[in-house]
C-alpha cells in the first residue's frame, strides 16, 4: 500500500488504537503523558502530526486532525486505510446548557450533523453515533478517576463565527450538551468503515452564558486557565480509556 498523501504513513506504521486531538500541539501534550521512552515521531505534514507511544504498556497512535470535519475526515480515511481500528477524539467544546461549566468534561453519545462533510457520504437522517464500547470505556475511566462528567448528545458545526443566538437557543432547547467541529465526521466515517469511535471533550466556554471562546480579551490565550488546566485531566481520561480498548 502506498504512503498516505496527507498523513505520510503506510500500513504497519500505526497501531490499532489512535487518539485524534484537533490541535497538533496537543499531540505533544498527550505524548508527554505516555510511558517514558515510548514516543516515536512518525510524520508532521500540514495540520497532521503523528507519533506512536505506549500508555501503561499499551501501544497507541496519536494523530492531530486540525480544525473541522473536512480535515478530520481525511485523517480518519487515511488512518483506516493503514490499519487503525479504534479512534478517540480528546478535544475542547463549547457548552450549550447553562449548568455546564468551563473545565467540565463531556462524553458524546451522538453528534447532530450541522456540518457539510458527512452529507457527501450519506443522508443527513442517518445518525452520527459513537461506538457504545468506547463510550463505556470513557465513562469508566472518568469514574475510576472520580471525575464528574456530562454524558449525552452534542452538535458538530462548521461555522465557528456564525453560531448565532438563534442556533444556540435551538441547540439548547433540543437538549444538546455542547458544540464542537469534528465528532460527527469521525462517528459517521467510523461507522461506515466498521471502526470504533468516541469523543471526550473539556469545556472551554459556554455559549448560553456568554463565556464562549472569543468573547473576551482578544489578546488572551485561546483557552481560559481553567480549561487549559483541565486539558491534562481530559488527556488522562482518554488515555485510560484507550488502554482498555486494545
URPEUR-V227102 format. One record per residue. N is the residue number from 1. PHI is phi in whole degrees, -180 to 180 (* if undefined). OMEGA is omega in radians with two decimals (NA if undefined). Layout:
BEGIN
[[N/PHI/OMEGA] [N/PHI/OMEGA]]
END
This chain:
BEGIN
[[1/*/-3.10] [2/-74/3.03] [3/-60/-3.12] [4/-66/-2.96] [5/-67/-3.11] [6/-103/-3.11] [7/-79/3.11] [8/62/3.05] [9/-128/-3.11] [10/-124/3.08] [11/-58/-3.08] [12/96/-3.14] [13/-81/-2.98] [14/-116/3.13] [15/-100/-3.06] [16/-67/-3.06] [17/-110/-3.11] [18/-131/2.97] [19/-101/-3.02] [20/-122/3.00] [21/-72/3.06] [22/-79/-3.02] [23/-77/3.08] [24/-56/3.12] [25/-65/-3.14] [26/-71/3.04] [27/-59/3.12] [28/-66/3.13] [29/-65/3.09] [30/-69/3.13] [31/-59/-3.14] [32/-64/-3.14] [33/-89/-3.12] [34/-86/-3.09] [35/-59/3.13] [36/-58/3.07] [37/76/-3.06] [38/-98/-2.98] [39/-86/3.10] [40/-128/3.11] [41/-69/3.12] [42/-107/-3.07] [43/-168/3.00] [44/-148/-3.10] [45/-135/-3.08] [46/54/-3.12] [47/-84/-3.03] [48/-101/3.06] [49/-116/-3.06] [50/-128/2.95] [51/-152/3.00] [52/-105/3.12] [53/-158/3.04] [54/-127/3.05] [55/-131/-3.01] [56/53/3.10] [57/81/-3.12] [58/-94/-3.13] [59/-73/-3.12] [60/-136/2.96] [61/-112/3.09] [62/-114/-3.09] [63/-147/3.06] [64/-77/-3.11] [65/-115/-2.99] [66/77/-3.09] [67/-96/2.98] [68/100/-3.08] [69/-67/-3.14] [70/-58/-3.13] [71/-73/3.08] [72/-65/3.12] [73/-65/3.09] [74/-61/3.13] [75/-60/-3.10] [76/-69/3.10] [77/-56/-3.04] [78/-77/3.05] [79/-66/3.10] [80/-61/-3.10] [81/-67/-3.10] [82/-108/2.94] [83/115/3.08] [84/-68/-3.07] [85/-117/-3.09] [86/-139/3.10] [87/-131/3.03] [88/-126/3.04] [89/-94/2.92] [90/-98/-3.02] [91/-143/3.05] [92/-115/-3.04] [93/-153/3.06] [94/-101/-3.09] [95/-70/3.13] [96/-120/3.06] [97/-123/-2.99] [98/-62/-3.07] [99/-89/3.10] [100/-95/-2.97] [101/-103/3.04] [102/-57/-3.12] [103/96/3.07] [104/-66/3.11] [105/-108/3.10] [106/-126/2.99] [107/-107/-3.03] [108/-82/3.01] [109/-104/3.08] [110/-173/3.09] [111/-137/3.05] [112/-65/-3.01] [113/-93/3.05] [114/-97/3.12] [115/-134/-3.04] [116/-99/-3.01] [117/-63/-3.06] [118/-67/3.12] [119/-66/3.08] [120/-82/-3.14] [121/-104/-3.03] [122/-165/3.11] [123/-68/-3.07] [124/-65/-3.13] [125/-69/-3.13] [126/-74/-2.99] [127/-77/2.98] [128/-99/-3.06] [129/-129/3.09] [130/-80/3.04] [131/-75/-3.07] [132/-62/3.14] [133/-63/3.10] [134/-69/3.08] [135/-59/3.13] [136/-60/-3.14] [137/-65/3.12] [138/-67/3.11] [139/-65/3.13] [140/-63/3.11] [141/-64/3.11] [142/-65/3.14] [143/-64/3.14] [144/-65/3.14] [145/-103/-3.11] [146/53/-3.11] [147/-99/3.06] [148/-76/-3.12] [149/-134/3.00] [150/-105/-3.10] [151/-120/-3.13] [152/169/-3.07] [153/-77/3.09] [154/-125/3.06] [155/-133/3.05] [156/-105/-3.05] [157/-123/3.14] [158/-92/-2.88] [159/-115/-3.09] [160/-55/-3.07] [161/-90/3.08] [162/-123/3.07] [163/-84/-3.02] [164/-74/3.11] [165/-58/3.12] [166/-63/3.10] [167/-63/-3.09] [168/-61/3.12] [169/-61/-3.13] [170/-66/3.12] [171/-64/3.12] [172/-63/-3.14] [173/-62/-3.14] [174/-77/3.13] [175/82/3.09] [176/-73/-3.01] [177/-80/-2.99] [178/-163/3.13] [179/-125/3.04] [180/-146/-2.91] [181/-131/-3.07] [182/-133/-2.91] [183/-60/-3.09] [184/-60/3.12] [185/-66/-3.14] [186/-65/-3.14] [187/-65/-3.09] [188/-65/-3.11] [189/-67/3.11] [190/-62/3.11] [191/-60/-3.09] [192/-67/-3.09] [193/-100/3.13] [194/76/3.10] [195/-98/3.02] [196/-102/-3.14] [197/-144/3.05] [198/-159/-3.13] [199/-149/2.96] [200/-129/-3.09] [201/-131/3.01] [202/-100/-3.02] [203/-80/-3.14] [204/-109/3.12] [205/171/-3.12] [206/-129/-3.09] [207/-73/3.14] [208/-79/-3.11] [209/-92/3.06] [210/86/3.13] [211/-109/-3.10] [212/-67/3.10] [213/-54/3.12] [214/93/-3.09] [215/-92/-3.08] [216/-109/-3.11] [217/-64/-3.09] [218/-65/-3.13] [219/-91/-3.10] [220/-75/3.07] [221/-65/-3.11] [222/-59/-3.11] [223/-106/3.02] [224/-66/-3.05] [225/-53/-3.11] [226/-63/3.13] [227/-68/-3.13] [228/-61/3.12] [229/-65/-3.06] [230/-80/2.98] [231/-59/3.13] [232/-62/3.11] [233/-65/3.12] [234/-62/3.13] [235/-60/3.13] [236/-63/3.12] [237/-67/3.14] [238/-64/3.12] [239/-66/3.12] [240/-61/3.10] [241/-68/-3.10] [242/-60/-3.10] [243/-67/3.11] [244/-93/-3.05] [245/-106/-3.10] [246/-61/NA]]
END
